[in-house]
Amino acid sequence: MKSIEALADKIVRDAVHCHASDIHIIPRKKDTLIQLRMANRLIPRLQLPKEDCERLISHFKFTASMDIGEKRRPQSGAFSVKVNGYHVGLRLSTLPANQKESLVIRLLPQQEQIPFYKISLFPSVTMKLLALLNHAHGLLIFTGPTGSGKTTTLYSLLNETTHYFNRNVITLEDPIEKDTDSLLQVQVNEKAGVTYATGLKAILRHDPDIIMVGEIRDSETAKIAIRASLTGHLVLSTMHTRDAKGAIYRLLEFGVNQLEIEQTLVAVAAQRLVELQCPYCEGTCSPFCFSASHQKRASVFELLTGKALTSVLRHENPSSYKSLKDVIKKGIALGYIKETEYERWVYDDEKS
């Protein structure tokens, strides 16, 4: 058992050292493949004997208080480890495939807090996002695919507002991604009856100034978030939509009426993590380069607010509105962003 513990520790330490965002443990017919996601690429790191796969996954599941005997259903769990003096949260997800079980581990460095001036690649957007937090009430939504940095951005903004404006901030998350003393954090626990909807109702009675809801994922949560913003609270949340306009259509799908959206919605920010031009490498960076330098990616935003938001709500085309396509093209022209990022984030949308 000690050898499996040592192997698991080695894999996690390697991932942290390489600044990886995810660990993939994949069972194959003849062996087990360990891959790390660095920036936007999956990089193979280890090949292990076939028999080690089940033992390794069982060890991680046991540590995360998951059901070791259950291999037919997907499971999720979480725990934290200490690597080189730093706490790292691990979020586990298993998936049964081909009568075998695979595991993906998301790494969430707890101490890693992006300074507010590094929230966006372009400082002017960062200042606009901070200015939005001055609103006494309303709804601010961040959209984007999984892993685009939405939650990290929210934490950075909220830490900034608690530090400078002394406002009571309560978060409702599933799971809590970063432990911080400056925020009151509530964990969603459906087994105990704490869903997004019930948790949000309870938070409203706890005198918050700002509420962060991890994700608006159903009609009930959407309507309670709208109600909270109507009753004098600033509500920040995330959604999974392709662009900023999509958040408005998603709210309508959830049964929120147009008038409530107009009265509450302050802004929608569509976020993407883009890969930056490396000053040392030509083309693709090596794993060593990732280990030596962390600043490989930065966030860009499509910010829908003010007159542009009003135009979209009136079903008009906003003038002088910068879409994600425009922002990425600007970054490429200035030499900050790799040209391949345009194809990855924009070209597919234009083709679809």
N, C-alpha and C positions, 0 to 999 in steps of 0.2 A: 504493500500500500504506500510505503514511503517513497518508492520510486515514482509512482503515479503522482503523488503530491509534489515531488520535486519537478516532474515533467510539467505539471500544470503551472507551477510557479515560474518555471523557465519560460513558458509560452506567454504568460501574462507580462512578465518583465521585458521580454523581447518586444512585445507589442507597444508597451509604454515607452521603451527606449526609442522605437522607430516612429513615435507619434502617430500610431495607427488609430483609426476610429472604430474598427471592428476586427474581431477574430472569427474566422470560419473554420469549423472542424467538420470535415466532409468524409463520410465513409465511402470507400470504393471497393471493388471486387477483390483486389489483391493487397490494398494498403489503405492508409488513412492520410488525407491531405490536410495540412494546416496552412491557411492563407490569411494574409493581413490586408485590410483595405487601407491604402495610403493615398490620400487625396482622392482621385476618382478611379484608381486602379486596384485590382486584386493581385497581390504579389505572393506566389508560393514561397513558404519559408521552411516547412518540414514535411518529410514523408515518414510516417510511422508504420510499424507492423499492424496488420489488420486487427489483431486481437486487442491492441491498445486503445482502439477507438471507443468501444463500449465502456471500458474501465475509466477512461479519461472523462467521457461525458457523464458517467455516473458520479464521479468525484465532484465535478462542477455542480451537478444537480443537487447532490447531498449538501454541499456547502451553501447553496441558495435555498435550502429547505423545500426543494421540489420533490415530487413523488418519483423515486428511483424505479419502482416497479411498473409505472405507467409509461409505455412506449408507443401506444397506439394513438394517443391524442397529443396535439401541440400543447406545450406548457410554457410558462414564463416565470421568471424569478429574478432576484437581485441580491447582491451582497457587495461589500467593499473590501479592499485590500490596501495594504500600505507598501509602496514601492519607493525605495530610496528616500524615505521620510515624507512622502506625499501620499495622501489618500486618493484612491481611484475607485469610483463606483463602477460595478460591472452589472449590466442588464442582460439577462440570458433569455434566449428563445430557442426552443427545440421544435423540430418538425419531422414527423415520421415520413420516410420516403423509401420505397422499395424494400419494405420489411426491415429497414434500418432506421437509425435516428441520427439526424444531423443537428449541430448546435452552432448558433451565432451569438457572439458576445459583444455587446456595444460597450466601449470604454468611455467613461465620463469622469475626467479628471476634476476633482472637487476644488482644488486650489486655483485652477486655471480660470481666471476671470479676465475677460477682455476689457481693457480700459475704454471708457466711453469714446475717446477720440479715435479708437480703432474699430468701432462698430461697423462703419462703412468704408469702402475703398475711397469714396469721395467725401471729404469733411463737411461739405455743405449739406449733404443728406443727413449726416450725423446730427448736425445742429437742428435741422428740421424735426427729426425724431424726438430729440430732447425737448424741443419747444412744445410738442404735442402733449407731453406729460404735464404741462402747466394747466391743462383743462381740468376743471373741477369735476366734470362728469362727462360721460359719453362712452363710446365703444371704439377701441382701436384693435384692428385685426391684422395679424401677420400670416401670410400664406406662403406655401411652397412645399416641395416634396419632402419626404422623410430625409433627415440628415442635412438639411440646408442651413441649419444654424438658427432656426427661429427661437427655440427656447434659450439658447445662449445669449442671443440679442436681448430677449426679454429680461433675463437676469441682470445683464449689464445696465440696462435702462433703469430697472427697479432699484438696484443698488445705488445708482446715481441719485435718483429722486429721494430715497430715504436719507441719504447722506446730507443733501443740500436743503431739502424742503421739509424734513421731519414729518413725513406722512405715514400713517399706519397702513402697511401693505400686507395683505393676506393672499397666499397662493393656494390653489387647489390643483394637485398634480397626480398623474398615474404613469410611472412612479415619480417620487421626488428625485430630480436629477442632480441637484447640487445643494448640499446642506449649507445654509448660511444663517448667521445670527441676526442679520439685519431685517429678515423677513419672517413672518409667522407662516409656517408651511403646513398644509393639511394634505394627508395622503388619502387618495381614493381607495376604499376597501369595500368592494361590493359584497363580500361574504358577511361583513359586519353591517351592511346596509348603508354604507357611505358611498353613494354614487356621485357623479358630477352634479346631478340635479339636487339631491338631498344635501350634499355638502355645501353647495352654493346658497341654498336657503338658510342654512345654519350660519354661514359666514356673514350674511346680510344683517344678522342680529348681533354681530361682534364689533360694530362701529368701525368698519374699514373706510379708508379714504380711497385706496386703490385695490382692486381685486384682479389677480391673474388666474385665469382658468386655463389649464393645460391645453385643452382642445375643445372646441364646440363640435360635437360629433352627432348630436341628435336634436330633435325638435324641442324637447323639454328644456335641455341645457341652453339652447339658443334663446328661447323665450324668457328664461330666468335671467340670462345675461343682459338681454334688452331691458327687462324690468329693473334690474339693478342699476343700469346706466341712466334710466329715466328718473330714479329716485335719489340722484345726487352722488353717484359713485362713478369713478373712472374704471372701466373694465378693459383689461388687456387679454387677448386670447389668440389662438392659432386655428388655422383651417388648412385643409389640403385642397387647394385649387390651383389651376395652371397659371392664372394671372390675377391681378388685383380686382378686376371687374367680376371675376368668377365668385368672389366672396359675397357680393351682393345677390347674385342669382342663387347661391347656396342658401342664404338667409331666407329668400323668398320660398325656396323649396321646403325649408323647415317650417313654413307657416307664419313667418313674421311678416306683417303687412308693410306696404310701401311707406306709409306715413311714419311708422315707428322707426324704420330704417333711416328716414330723412332726419328725424328728430334726435337720433342717438349716434349714428355713425360719424366719427370724427375723421378717420383715415383708414386706408387699407394699404399695407406694405407687402408687396410680393418680393420675397428674398431668394437669392441664389448664392451658393458658394462657388466661386470661380477660381480656377488655377492661375496663379501668377507666373509671369515670365521669370525663369530662374537666371540670376546673374552669373552663375557658375557653369551650368550645363547647357548644351545645345540639344534641343529636343526633349526626350524623356529623361527625367531625373532617376538616378540609381537609388536603391534603398539606403545606401550610406548617406546620400545627400539629405534624405528625409530625416535621418537620425541627427545629422549635424545642424540642420536648420529647420525650425518649426514653421516659419512664416511662408508657407507654400500656397495658401489660399486666402481669399478675402471675400467679404460679402458685398453684393451690389443689390440695389433696391429699385423697384418700380413703385413710386409713392403716389397714391391716389388720394388727394385731399383738396380742400378749398374749392375753387371754381371748377376744377377738373372733376371732382367728386360730384358736385352739383349737376354738372352736365351729364354725367353718366346716369345719375338717378333720374334725370329727365329724358333719358334715352337719346341723348345728343352725343355727337362726337366732340370730345374736348379738344380745344386748340392748344398748341404748344405743350402737349403732354408727352413726357418722356417715358416710353415703354421699356421693358427689359431689353428688347432688341437694340434700342437707341443707346441705353446705358452701357451695354456690353461692347457695342461698336465704338463708343467713345473710349472705353478702357483699352481696346485693342489699338486704336489710332494713337493713343498716348504712350503705347509700349508697355502698359502694365499687365494686360491680360493676354494669355495665349490665344492665337487665332482659332484653335480647335474648340475653344469654349463657345464660340458663336455657333458652330455646327451642332454642338451638343445641346445647347439650350434653346436655340432659335430655329435652326434649319428644320428640325422635326415638326415644330409647330406650324411652320409655313407649308410643309408638305401635307400635313394632315387636314 
